Amino acid sequence: MQIEAYAVVSADDRITDEDGEMPLSLQSDAEWAFFQAGLDRADVTVLGRLSHDVTPNPRQRRRLVLTRSVPGVCRAEEVTVFWNPDGAPLDQALAAFGAPIAHLAVTGGQGVFDYFLSGPHRYTAFHLSRIDGVRLPGGTAVFAAVEAGTATAEAVLQAGGYDPGPRCQLDRRAHVVTWTRTPG
């Protein structure tokens, strides 16, 4: 299974501001186009409950929502399945869609990004986009280890067995580096 993550972070590795929202300063049209193209290629978008609740789904993409509010798997509507990883395996959650699933796009938040770093279902690629010159003190970090102040996003990915690809400049403020698992 192909599992690709998409995260856009500030210079201090934050995905939201101190109010838990993505500020305009962390947005770029070129990065948004890159992100949307990735979601278009995936069979299912994986995100946390808060992200699901605040993000509209006008394209009616299939969504797998990680949440502790269900005991295992709960199909909420045609395109949405709620999943508690502590109560059911990923394969069972994906089967609830009733269609073959081979490609996941993971869009966060922090707990979702942390979940796929290790264990039986790991990222095949992590697209880490960064908006230059933006700092979000008090915001939510992309990974818990960053939040704890013990590592940078790049150090977390490297410690998880991922290697960086080349830096790709998306526009004058935004760039992306795709991290892939180290062979072996």
Backbone as a printed PyTorch tensor [residue, N CA C, xyz], in Angstrom:
tensor([[[  0.8390,  -1.1720,   0.0000],
         [  0.0000,   0.0000,   0.0000],
         [  0.8870,   1.2390,   0.0000]],

        [[  0.4980,   2.2100,  -0.7980],
         [  1.2040,   3.4830,  -0.8530],
         [  0.5660,   4.4370,   0.1620]],

        [[  1.3990,   4.9870,   1.0580],
         [  0.9290,   5.9230,   2.0860],
         [  1.7930,   7.1730,   1.9980]],

        [[  1.1850,   8.2660,   1.5380],
         [  1.9000,   9.5280,   1.3730],
         [  1.3120,  10.5840,   2.3010]],

        [[  2.1870,  11.3000,   2.9910],
         [  1.7450,  12.3890,   3.8700],
         [  2.0150,  13.7270,   3.2060]],

        [[  1.1630,  14.6820,   3.5350],
         [  1.2970,  16.0540,   3.0460],
         [  1.1610,  16.9900,   4.2350]],

        [[  2.2510,  17.6970,   4.5510],
         [  2.2140,  18.6610,   5.6550],
         [  2.8780,  19.9490,   5.1990]],

        [[  2.2520,  21.0580,   5.5250],
         [  2.8690,  22.3570,   5.2920],
         [  3.1480,  22.9570,   6.6670]],

        [[  4.4120,  23.3590,   6.8620],
         [  4.8330,  23.8240,   8.1770],
         [  5.5000,  25.1920,   8.0840]],

        [[  5.5150,  25.8640,   9.2210],
         [  6.2150,  27.1370,   9.3540],
         [  7.7050,  26.8640,   9.5790]],

        [[  8.4890,  27.9250,   9.6870],
         [  9.9240,  27.7860,   9.9430],
         [ 10.1980,  27.0750,  11.2650]],

        [[  9.2520,  27.1640,  12.2200],
         [  9.4060,  26.4830,  13.5020],
         [  8.5870,  25.1920,  13.5730]],

        [[  8.3190,  24.5910,  12.4080],
         [  7.6930,  23.2690,  12.2830],
         [  6.2700,  23.1900,  12.8280]],

        [[  5.5200,  24.2570,  12.7290],
         [  4.1360,  24.2940,  13.2110],
         [  3.1620,  24.1390,  12.0490]],

        [[  2.0620,  23.4210,  12.3160],
         [  1.0150,  23.2320,  11.3060],
         [ -0.1980,  24.1180,  11.5720]],

        [[ -0.2580,  24.7060,  12.7760],
         [ -1.3230,  25.6500,  13.1170],
         [ -0.7520,  26.7640,  13.9790]],

        [[ -1.5480,  27.8130,  14.1450],
         [ -1.1590,  28.8870,  15.0520],
         [ -1.5890,  28.5330,  16.4760]],

        [[ -1.4170,  29.4520,  17.4120],
         [ -1.7340,  29.1720,  18.8200],
         [ -3.2190,  28.9330,  19.0550]],

        [[ -4.0850,  29.3360,  18.1090],
         [ -5.5230,  29.0890,  18.2190],
         [ -5.9390,  27.7750,  17.5660]],

        [[ -4.9580,  27.0100,  17.0600],
         [ -5.2570,  25.7360,  16.4260],
         [ -5.7670,  25.8640,  14.9980]],

        [[ -5.5230,  27.0040,  14.3850],
         [ -5.9950,  27.2350,  13.0200],
         [ -4.8130,  27.4580,  12.0850]],

        [[ -5.0310,  27.1600,  10.8000],
         [ -4.0010,  27.4110,   9.8120],
         [ -4.1220,  28.8660,   9.3480]],

        [[ -3.1400,  29.7080,   9.6940],
         [ -3.2400,  31.1240,   9.3270],
         [ -2.9480,  31.3420,   7.8360]],

        [[ -3.3860,  32.4720,   7.3230],
         [ -3.1350,  32.8220,   5.9270],
         [ -1.6510,  32.8510,   5.6090]],

        [[ -0.8310,  33.2130,   6.5960],
         [  0.6130,  33.2860,   6.3710],
         [  1.2220,  31.9250,   6.0410]],

        [[  0.5390,  30.8500,   6.3590],
         [  1.0320,  29.4930,   6.1050],
         [  0.4420,  28.9220,   4.8140]],

        [[ -0.1960,  29.7540,   4.0330],
         [ -0.8330,  29.2980,   2.8010],
         [ -0.1180,  29.8630,   1.5780]],

        [[ -0.0600,  29.0470,   0.5450],
         [  0.5730,  29.4000,  -0.7220],
         [ -0.2350,  28.7320,  -1.8320]],

        [[ -0.5480,  29.4690,  -2.8730],
         [ -1.3120,  28.8910,  -3.9860],
         [ -0.5730,  27.7210,  -4.6230]],

        [[  0.7400,  27.8540,  -4.7860],
         [  1.5190,  26.7790,  -5.4050],
         [  1.5520,  25.5430,  -4.5080]],

        [[  1.7000,  25.7470,  -3.2030],
         [  1.7050,  24.5990,  -2.2860],
         [  0.3240,  23.9540,  -2.2580]],

        [[ -0.7290,  24.7640,  -2.2890],
         [ -2.0960,  24.2430,  -2.2950],
         [ -2.3340,  23.3890,  -3.5400]],

        [[ -1.8500,  23.8270,  -4.6920],
         [ -2.0070,  23.0590,  -5.9310],
         [ -1.2590,  21.7270,  -5.8320]],

        [[ -0.0440,  21.7460,  -5.2600],
         [  0.7320,  20.5180,  -5.0570],
         [ -0.0360,  19.5500,  -4.1500]],

        [[ -0.5660,  20.0710,  -3.0560],
         [ -1.3350,  19.2920,  -2.0840],
         [ -2.5910,  18.6900,  -2.7260]],

        [[ -3.3480,  19.4970,  -3.4370],
         [ -4.5810,  19.0130,  -4.0660],
         [ -4.2980,  17.9380,  -5.1140]],

        [[ -3.2190,  18.0880,  -5.8610],
         [ -2.8420,  17.0720,  -6.8510],
         [ -2.5430,  15.7410,  -6.1620]],

        [[ -1.8980,  15.8080,  -5.0020],
         [ -1.6300,  14.5850,  -4.2340],
         [ -2.9030,  13.9230,  -3.7490]],

        [[ -3.8470,  14.7250,  -3.2580],
         [ -5.1250,  14.1650,  -2.8100],
         [ -5.8950,  13.5530,  -3.9680]],

        [[ -5.8120,  14.1690,  -5.1400],
         [ -6.5040,  13.6450,  -6.3210],
         [ -5.9900,  12.2630,  -6.7220]],

        [[ -4.7200,  11.9810,  -6.4780],
         [ -4.1370,  10.6810,  -6.8440],
         [ -4.4940,   9.5750,  -5.8500]],

        [[ -4.8950,   9.9350,  -4.6520],
         [ -5.1360,   8.9520,  -3.5900],
         [ -6.5490,   8.3730,  -3.6600]],

        [[ -6.6880,   7.1580,  -3.1450],
         [ -8.0040,   6.5210,  -3.0240],
         [ -8.7500,   7.0340,  -1.7990]],

        [[ -7.9980,   7.3570,  -0.7300],
         [ -8.5790,   7.7930,   0.5400],
         [ -7.6780,   8.8520,   1.1600]],

        [[ -8.2900,   9.8800,   1.7350],
         [ -7.5770,  10.8810,   2.5150],
         [ -7.7230,  10.5130,   3.9870]],

        [[ -6.6200,  10.5260,   4.7280],
         [ -6.6130,  10.1740,   6.1460],
         [ -6.3550,  11.4440,   6.9550]],

        [[ -7.2370,  11.7190,   7.9130],
         [ -7.0880,  12.9140,   8.7290],
         [ -7.6830,  12.6980,  10.1090]],

        [[ -7.3690,  13.5960,  11.0010],
         [ -7.8980,  13.5290,  12.3550],
         [ -9.2930,  14.1150,  12.4310]],

        [[ -9.9500,  13.8610,  13.5580],
         [-11.3420,  14.2850,  13.7440],
         [-11.4980,  15.8040,  13.6800]],

        [[-10.6090,  16.5330,  14.3290],
         [-10.7090,  17.9890,  14.3090],
         [-10.5560,  18.5170,  12.8840]],

        [[ -9.5650,  18.0180,  12.1630],
         [ -9.3770,  18.4390,  10.7710],
         [-10.6050,  18.1190,   9.9300]],

        [[-11.1690,  16.9520,  10.1420],
         [-12.3800,  16.5660,   9.4110],
         [-13.5280,  17.5300,   9.7120]],

        [[-13.6950,  17.8460,  10.9790],
         [-14.8150,  18.7030,  11.3840],
         [-14.7220,  20.1200,  10.8270]],

        [[-13.5090,  20.6390,  10.6370],
         [-13.3660,  22.0310,  10.1950],
         [-13.0510,  22.1760,   8.7040]],

        [[-12.8210,  21.0650,   8.0200],
         [-12.4520,  21.1330,   6.6080],
         [-13.5750,  20.5950,   5.7310]],

        [[-14.1650,  21.4480,   4.9080],
         [-15.2070,  20.9650,   3.9890],
         [-14.6420,  19.9310,   3.0110]],

        [[-15.5120,  19.1410,   2.4340],
         [-15.1110,  18.1100,   1.4790],
         [-15.9250,  18.2660,   0.1900]],

        [[-15.7540,  19.3970,  -0.5160],
         [-16.5880,  19.6620,  -1.6860],
         [-16.3980,  18.6660,  -2.8260]],

        [[-15.2270,  18.0500,  -2.9080],
         [-14.9770,  17.0670,  -3.9790],
         [-15.4520,  15.6710,  -3.5990]],

        [[-16.0080,  15.5490,  -2.3880],
         [-16.5230,  14.2690,  -1.9020],
         [-15.4820,  13.1510,  -2.0000]],

        [[-14.2630,  13.4730,  -1.5850],
         [-13.2090,  12.4610,  -1.5160],
         [-13.5190,  11.5180,  -0.3600]],

        [[-13.1180,  10.2600,  -0.5020],
         [-13.2380,   9.3180,   0.6100],
         [-12.3190,   9.7890,   1.7270]],

        [[-12.8580,   9.7610,   2.9630],
         [-12.0860,  10.1740,   4.1290],
         [-12.0900,   9.0940,   5.1950]],

        [[-10.9010,   8.7990,   5.6940],
         [-10.7450,   7.9460,   6.8560],
         [-10.3570,   8.8680,   8.0040]],

        [[-11.2280,   8.9650,   9.0000],
         [-11.0610,   9.9160,  10.0920],
         [-10.6230,   9.1780,  11.3510]],

        [[ -9.3960,   9.4570,  11.8240],
         [ -8.9240,   8.8500,  13.0620],
         [ -9.5620,   9.5640,  14.2340]],

        [[-10.1660,   8.7740,  15.1360],
         [-10.8540,   9.3420,  16.2860],
         [-10.9360,   8.3060,  17.3930]],

        [[-10.9740,   8.7720,  18.6000],
         [-11.1520,   7.8860,  19.7550],
         [-12.6370,   7.8030,  20.1420]],

        [[-13.4990,   8.4760,  19.3840],
         [-14.9290,   8.5280,  19.7390],
         [-15.7340,   7.3350,  19.2480]],

        [[-15.0960,   6.4030,  18.5290],
         [-15.7760,   5.1630,  18.1270],
         [-14.9570,   3.9940,  18.6600]],

        [[-15.6040,   2.8510,  18.9120],
         [-14.8470,   1.7230,  19.4610],
         [-13.9240,   1.0520,  18.4470]],

        [[-14.2590,   1.1170,  17.1650],
         [-13.4530,   0.4630,  16.1350],
         [-13.5980,   1.1870,  14.8120]],

        [[-14.6000,   0.7550,  14.0360],
         [-14.8640,   1.3410,  12.7270],
         [-16.3400,   1.6950,  12.6400]],

        [[-16.6250,   2.8680,  12.1170],
         [-18.0060,   3.3120,  11.9560],
         [-18.1120,   4.0670,  10.6330]],

        [[-18.8820,   3.5110,   9.7230],
         [-19.1010,   4.2210,   8.4550],
         [-20.1770,   5.2680,   8.6930]],

        [[-19.8050,   6.5350,   8.5520],
         [-20.7110,   7.6320,   8.8830],
         [-21.5710,   8.0460,   7.7010]],

        [[-21.0250,   7.9890,   6.5270],
         [-21.7400,   8.3660,   5.3110],
         [-21.0180,   7.7140,   4.1440]],

        [[-21.4960,   7.9620,   2.9490],
         [-20.9370,   7.3030,   1.7620],
         [-19.4190,   7.4400,   1.6450]],

        [[-18.8810,   8.6220,   1.9530],
         [-17.4570,   8.8500,   1.7300],
         [-16.6360,   8.9660,   3.0160]],

        [[-17.2370,   8.7650,   4.1740],
         [-16.5210,   8.9570,   5.4390],
         [-16.6130,   7.7280,   6.3330]],

        [[-15.4500,   7.2920,   6.8050],
         [-15.3630,   6.2050,   7.7720],
         [-14.5830,   6.7350,   8.9700]],

        [[-15.1490,   6.5580,  10.1640],
         [-14.4570,   6.9050,  11.4070],
         [-13.7310,   5.6640,  11.9040]],

        [[-12.4890,   5.8370,  12.3650],
         [-11.6580,   4.7050,  12.7570],
         [-10.8680,   5.0200,  14.0160]],

        [[-10.9520,   4.1060,  14.9650],
         [-10.1360,   4.1600,  16.1690],
         [ -9.0540,   3.0980,  16.0050]],

        [[ -7.7990,   3.4790,  15.7990],
         [ -6.7370,   2.4970,  15.6010],
         [ -6.5540,   1.5360,  16.7740]],

        [[ -6.9930,   1.9420,  17.9750],
         [ -6.8950,   1.0490,  19.1300],
         [ -7.9700,  -0.0280,  19.1130]],

        [[ -9.0100,   0.1600,  18.2920],
         [-10.1280,  -0.7750,  18.2900],
         [-10.2550,  -1.6530,  17.0660]],

        [[ -9.5110,  -1.3440,  16.0110],
         [ -9.6080,  -2.1360,  14.7810],
         [ -8.3610,  -1.9080,  13.9330]],

        [[ -7.9670,  -2.9140,  13.1450],
         [ -6.8130,  -2.7380,  12.2710],
         [ -7.1580,  -1.8520,  11.0660]],

        [[ -6.1330,  -1.2860,  10.4650],
         [ -6.3170,  -0.4170,   9.3100],
         [ -7.0580,  -1.1320,   8.1840]],

        [[ -6.7230,  -2.3780,   7.9280],
         [ -7.3810,  -3.1200,   6.8400],
         [ -8.8930,  -3.1740,   7.0310]],

        [[ -9.3420,  -3.3410,   8.2530],
         [-10.7750,  -3.3780,   8.5350],
         [-11.4110,  -2.0080,   8.2680]],

        [[-10.7150,  -0.9550,   8.6330],
         [-11.2330,   0.3890,   8.3860],
         [-11.3470,   0.6570,   6.8910]],

        [[-10.3350,   0.2660,   6.1320],
         [-10.3640,   0.4970,   4.6880],
         [-11.4280,  -0.3590,   4.0030]],

        [[-11.6550,  -1.5570,   4.5030],
         [-12.6910,  -2.4290,   3.9330],
         [-14.0750,  -1.8080,   4.0520]],

        [[-14.2710,  -0.9440,   5.0330],
         [-15.5770,  -0.3100,   5.2310],
         [-15.9710,   0.5910,   4.0580]],

        [[-15.0140,   0.9650,   3.2330],
         [-15.3440,   1.7730,   2.0580],
         [-15.9950,   0.9400,   0.9570]],

        [[-15.8130,  -0.3800,   1.0170],
         [-16.4260,  -1.2470,   0.0190],
         [-15.8090,  -1.1240,  -1.3610]],

        [[-14.5650,  -0.6820,  -1.4300],
         [-13.8550,  -0.5340,  -2.7040],
         [-12.3770,  -0.8230,  -2.4650]],

        [[-11.6670,  -1.2360,  -3.4890],
         [-10.2260,  -1.4670,  -3.3080],
         [ -9.5080,  -0.1530,  -2.9700]],

        [[ -8.6340,  -0.2180,  -1.9780],
         [ -7.8730,   0.9470,  -1.5420],
         [ -6.3930,   0.5790,  -1.6050]],

        [[ -5.6330,   1.3190,  -2.4120],
         [ -4.2080,   1.0460,  -2.5520],
         [ -3.3360,   2.2610,  -2.2680]],

        [[ -3.9550,   3.4470,  -2.1210],
         [ -3.1670,   4.6660,  -1.9900],
         [ -3.8420,   5.6090,  -0.9930]],

        [[ -3.1380,   5.9020,   0.0940],
         [ -3.6380,   6.8140,   1.1230],
         [ -2.8750,   8.1300,   1.0640]],

        [[ -3.5860,   9.2250,   1.2770],
         [ -2.9700,  10.5430,   1.4360],
         [ -3.2660,  10.9950,   2.8560]],

        [[ -2.2340,  11.1160,   3.6730],
         [ -2.3650,  11.4880,   5.0810],
         [ -2.1700,  12.9960,   5.1940]],

        [[ -3.1740,  13.6740,   5.7780],
         [ -3.1220,  15.1340,   5.8370],
         [ -3.0690,  15.6960,   7.2560]],

        [[ -2.9790,  14.8440,   8.2680],
         [ -2.8030,  15.3420,   9.6350],
         [ -4.0740,  15.3840,  10.4240]],

        [[ -4.0000,  15.9070,  11.5870],
         [ -3.0330,  16.6490,  12.3680],
         [ -1.9280,  15.7990,  12.9790]],

        [[ -1.3850,  16.3760,  14.0380],
         [ -0.1910,  15.8420,  14.6650],
         [ -0.3050,  14.3600,  15.0210]],

        [[ -1.3740,  13.9590,  15.6870],
         [ -1.5320,  12.5590,  16.0820],
         [ -1.5770,  11.6220,  14.8960]],

        [[ -2.1760,  12.0630,  13.8190],
         [ -2.2530,  11.2470,  12.5960],
         [ -0.8680,  11.1500,  11.9690]],

        [[ -0.1470,  12.2750,  11.8970],
         [  1.2060,  12.2310,  11.3600],
         [  2.0910,  11.3030,  12.1870]],

        [[  1.9820,  11.3570,  13.5120],
         [  2.7780,  10.4810,  14.3790],
         [  2.4210,   9.0060,  14.1820]],

        [[  1.1420,   8.7060,  13.9810],
         [  0.6860,   7.3200,  13.8820],
         [  1.4090,   6.5470,  12.7740]],

        [[  1.5810,   7.1540,  11.6180],
         [  2.1490,   6.4410,  10.4680],
         [  3.6800,   6.5070,  10.4010]],

        [[  4.3290,   7.1250,  11.3850],
         [  5.7950,   7.1780,  11.3890],
         [  6.4320,   5.8210,  11.6360]],

        [[  5.7810,   4.9780,  12.4020],
         [  6.3420,   3.6690,  12.7220],
         [  5.2050,   2.6600,  12.7690]],

        [[  5.5510,   1.4290,  12.9770],
         [  4.5160,   0.4030,  13.0610],
         [  4.3090,  -0.2900,  11.7310]],

        [[  3.2360,  -1.0670,  11.6370],
         [  3.0430,  -1.9010,  10.4530],
         [  2.6720,  -1.1230,   9.1880]],

        [[  2.1320,   0.0620,   9.3320],
         [  1.7090,   0.8670,   8.1810],
         [  2.4570,   2.1890,   8.2120]],

        [[  3.5530,   2.2280,   7.4650],
         [  4.4280,   3.3960,   7.4850],
         [  4.3380,   4.1510,   6.1670]],

        [[  4.7280,   5.4030,   6.2200],
         [  4.7470,   6.2180,   5.0140],
         [  5.6630,   5.6300,   3.9580]],

        [[  5.2330,   5.6940,   2.7250],
         [  6.1490,   5.4580,   1.6140],
         [  6.7990,   6.7810,   1.2310]],

        [[  6.0950,   7.8850,   1.4930],
         [  6.6500,   9.2240,   1.2360],
         [  5.9950,  10.2270,   2.1840]],

        [[  6.7920,  11.1870,   2.6280],
         [  6.2840,  12.2860,   3.4500],
         [  6.7010,  13.5770,   2.7530]],

        [[  5.7220,  14.3030,   2.2110],
         [  5.9670,  15.5600,   1.5130],
         [  5.9010,  16.6920,   2.5460]],

        [[  7.0680,  17.1800,   2.9450],
         [  7.1570,  18.2280,   3.9560],
         [  7.3550,  19.5730,   3.2550]],

        [[  6.2780,  20.3330,   3.1730],
         [  6.3370,  21.6750,   2.5750],
         [  6.6040,  22.6850,   3.6830]],

        [[  7.3580,  23.7210,   3.3300],
         [  7.6930,  24.7420,   4.3120],
         [  7.4660,  26.1130,   3.6890]],

        [[  6.8650,  26.9900,   4.4800],
         [  6.6750,  28.3680,   4.0680],
         [  7.7690,  29.1940,   4.7420]],

        [[  8.6550,  29.7380,   3.9450],
         [  9.8010,  30.4930,   4.4670],
         [  9.3470,  31.7660,   5.1770]],

        [[ 10.0350,  32.0750,   6.2680],
         [  9.8160,  33.3390,   6.9660],
         [  8.6190,  33.3910,   7.9010]],

        [[  7.8790,  32.3010,   8.0200],
         [  6.7040,  32.2750,   8.9020],
         [  7.0600,  31.5160,  10.1770]],

        [[  6.7700,  32.1240,  11.3080],
         [  6.9450,  31.4550,  12.6050],
         [  5.6060,  31.5090,  13.3270]],

        [[  5.2670,  30.4240,  14.0140],
         [  3.9870,  30.3360,  14.7140],
         [  4.2010,  29.9010,  16.1610]],

        [[  4.7850,  30.7530,  16.9930],
         [  5.0200,  30.3810,  18.3910],
         [  3.7080,  30.0200,  19.0910]],

        [[  3.7490,  28.9320,  19.8280],
         [  2.5610,  28.4770,  20.5410],
         [  1.6280,  27.6380,  19.6910]],

        [[  1.9700,  27.4600,  18.4120],
         [  1.1290,  26.6540,  17.5230],
         [  1.3800,  25.1650,  17.7070]],

        [[  0.6000,  24.3650,  17.0070],
         [  0.7400,  22.9110,  17.0570],
         [  1.8490,  22.4680,  16.1170]],

        [[  2.7660,  21.6560,  16.6250],
         [  3.8720,  21.1450,  15.8140],
         [  3.4060,  19.9640,  14.9670]],

        [[  4.1180,  19.7120,  13.8960],
         [  3.7590,  18.6310,  12.9810],
         [  3.8820,  17.2610,  13.6640]],

        [[  4.8600,  17.0780,  14.5440],
         [  5.0530,  15.8230,  15.2790],
         [  5.1280,  16.1150,  16.7780]],

        [[  4.7490,  15.1600,  17.5900],
         [  4.7930,  15.3300,  19.0460],
         [  6.2060,  15.6040,  19.5470]],

        [[  7.2220,  14.9600,  18.9550],
         [  8.6020,  15.1860,  19.3930],
         [  9.0300,  16.6310,  19.1440]],

        [[  8.5080,  17.2360,  18.0980],
         [  8.7940,  18.6450,  17.8210],
         [  8.0950,  19.4960,  18.8760]],

        [[  6.8510,  19.1400,  19.1690],
         [  6.0760,  19.8600,  20.1920],
         [  6.8020,  19.8340,  21.5400]],

        [[  7.4100,  18.6820,  21.8470],
         [  8.1270,  18.5310,  23.1120],
         [  9.4610,  19.2820,  23.1130]],

        [[  9.8570,  19.7800,  21.9490],
         [ 11.0990,  20.5300,  21.8610],
         [ 12.3360,  19.6710,  21.7580]],

        [[ 12.1670,  18.3940,  21.4450],
         [ 13.3190,  17.4900,  21.4030],
         [ 13.8640,  17.2620,  19.9990]],

        [[ 13.1740,  17.7660,  18.9590],
         [ 13.6330,  17.5020,  17.5970],
         [ 12.9860,  18.4720,  16.6150]],

        [[ 13.5560,  18.5300,  15.4290],
         [ 12.9360,  19.2380,  14.3100],
         [ 12.1310,  18.2280,  13.5020]],

        [[ 11.3070,  18.7070,  12.6010],
         [ 10.5470,  17.8030,  11.7340],
         [ 11.4930,  16.9160,  10.9330]],

        [[ 12.5530,  17.5020,  10.4190],
         [ 13.5190,  16.7240,   9.6370],
         [ 14.2010,  15.6570,  10.4980]],

        [[ 14.5420,  15.9840,  11.7340],
         [ 15.1860,  15.0140,  12.6250],
         [ 14.2360,  13.8650,  12.9570]],

        [[ 12.9600,  14.1670,  13.1360],
         [ 11.9750,  13.1100,  13.4110],
         [ 11.8760,  12.1690,  12.2170]],

        [[ 11.7960,  12.7260,  11.0250],
         [ 11.7110,  11.8850,   9.8250],
         [ 12.9790,  11.0540,   9.6560]],

        [[ 14.1250,  11.6630,   9.8440],
         [ 15.3820,  10.9370,   9.7190],
         [ 15.4660,   9.8100,  10.7510]],

        [[ 15.0920,  10.0830,  11.9910],
         [ 15.1130,   9.0540,  13.0390],
         [ 14.1250,   7.9290,  12.7240]],

        [[ 13.0670,   8.2440,  11.9810],
         [ 12.0890,   7.2350,  11.5870],
         [ 12.5100,   6.4000,  10.3920]],

        [[ 13.6940,   6.6650,   9.8560],
         [ 14.2070,   5.8730,   8.7420],
         [ 13.8850,   6.4340,   7.3730]],

        [[ 13.6850,   7.7490,   7.3040],
         [ 13.3650,   8.3950,   6.0340],
         [ 14.5300,   9.2540,   5.5660]],

        [[ 14.7230,   9.2960,   4.2500],
         [ 15.7800,  10.1080,   3.6510],
         [ 15.1560,  11.2290,   2.8330]],

        [[ 15.7830,  12.4230,   2.8580],
         [ 15.2310,  13.5420,   2.0930],
         [ 15.5900,  13.4690,   0.6190]],

        [[ 14.6460,  13.8870,  -0.2090],
         [ 14.9200,  14.0810,  -1.6210],
         [ 15.3630,  15.5120,  -1.8310]],

        [[ 15.4440,  15.9350,  -3.0820],
         [ 15.8570,  17.3110,  -3.3480],
         [ 14.7900,  18.3230,  -2.9390]],

        [[ 15.2350,  19.5080,  -2.6390],
         [ 14.3270,  20.6040,  -2.3170],
         [ 13.7200,  21.1180,  -3.6250]],

        [[ 12.4110,  21.2120,  -3.6630],
         [ 11.6980,  21.7000,  -4.8420],
         [ 11.0110,  23.0190,  -4.4850]],

        [[ 11.4360,  24.1060,  -5.1180],
         [ 10.8530,  25.4180,  -4.8510],
         [  9.5050,  25.4970,  -5.5620]],

        [[  8.4270,  25.7050,  -4.8040],
         [  7.0820,  25.7730,  -5.3660],
         [  6.7170,  27.1840,  -5.8130]],

        [[  7.1480,  28.1680,  -5.0460],
         [  7.0030,  29.5820,  -5.3900],
         [  8.0560,  30.3340,  -4.5850]],

        [[  8.0140,  31.6580,  -4.5560],
         [  9.0880,  32.4010,  -3.8930],
         [  9.1510,  32.1550,  -2.3840]],

        [[  8.0350,  31.7200,  -1.7610],
         [  8.0020,  31.4880,  -0.3130],
         [  7.9380,  30.0220,   0.0860]],

        [[  7.4580,  29.1690,  -0.7840],
         [  7.1710,  27.7780,  -0.4120],
         [  8.0750,  26.7940,  -1.1560]],

        [[  8.5350,  25.8030,  -0.4110],
         [  9.2720,  24.6980,  -1.0280],
         [  8.8310,  23.3860,  -0.3780]],

        [[  9.1380,  22.2820,  -1.0400],
         [  8.7830,  20.9620,  -0.5190],
         [  9.9870,  20.0370,  -0.6530]],

        [[ 10.1580,  19.1840,   0.3430],
         [ 11.1350,  18.1020,   0.3080],
         [ 10.3580,  16.8220,   0.5570]],

        [[ 10.5270,  15.8560,  -0.3230],
         [  9.8590,  14.5630,  -0.1600],
         [ 10.8320,  13.5930,   0.5020]],

        [[ 10.3930,  13.0620,   1.6370],
         [ 11.1650,  12.1040,   2.4150],
         [ 10.6390,  10.7080,   2.1130]],

        [[ 11.5420,   9.7660,   1.8310],
         [ 11.1550,   8.3740,   1.5570],
         [ 11.9210,   7.4520,   2.4920]],

        [[ 11.3480,   6.2710,   2.6940],
         [ 11.9720,   5.3130,   3.6030],
         [ 13.3200,   4.8390,   3.0960]],

        [[ 14.2430,   4.7250,   4.0250],
         [ 15.5700,   4.1960,   3.7210],
         [ 15.4270,   2.7250,   3.3570]],

        [[ 15.9820,   2.2960,   2.2200],
         [ 15.8960,   0.8800,   1.8640],
         [ 16.5610,  -0.0030,   2.9270]],

        [[ 15.9550,  -1.1840,   3.1230],
         [ 16.5260,  -2.1510,   4.0600],
         [ 15.9470,  -2.0520,   5.3330]]])
